[in-house]
Amino acid sequence: MPQLDTSTWLITITSMIMTLFILFQLKISNYLYPMNPESIKLKIHEHSTPWEMKWTKIYLPLSLPLR
């Protein structure tokens, strides 16, 4: 039974890994990333609702005392 020739496996595997690395680098370089995501200021919306200024409590039916 003939032996399997593995002498070219190293160069094949290394070239495959390098090719994949280059392809991924090219694919990633096409994306546009924001310059600094922390510099974007979020707008805080102030809603004027009647219950904002007073304290409210919600009573669930199960939390009411038994009669």
Secondary structure by P-SEA (a helix, b strand, c coil): cccccccaaaaaaaaaaaaaaaaaaaaaaabbbbcccccbbbbbbbbbcccccbbbbbbcccccccc
